[in-house]
Amino acid sequence: MSASSNKQPNKNIKDASKQTQQGRDDEEQAFWDLVDKFVMVANDSSDEIATSTVSSAMLYASARFNAFIASAEAQSADQLKSQRSGAMDFFTGQYKGMLGENLDDYIDNFDDERAE
């Protein structure tokens, strides 16, 4: 095996690593783009509908979609039933963490938010 052939696998690993990072960056950008779209729909809807109703609708839609995700992962109704508690813990934990982050952001920027 020559020295140059020894370097080729490392180059391929680096290329794969770059592609993996780019995939993560693309996925993260897609995440934030979707967040912005959902918030825009909520804000636009709040012009005509009470914010409490918009909030409830968003929560319900998220719950419905997450129930779909949990059911898609299960092979049977019995399996879904046995995984129900874990799915609820996972999704409510995710929500609690995200809500906490956003509340902290509003607390940290409260005066700036009110000035707009």
Secondary structure, DSSP 8 states (H G I E B T S, - for coil): --HHHHHHHHHHHHHHHHHHHHHHHHHHHHHHHHHHHHHHHHHHHTTTS-HHHHHHHHHHHHHHHHHHHHHHH-SSHHHHHHHHHHHHHHHHHHHHHHHHHHHHHHHHTHHHHHH-
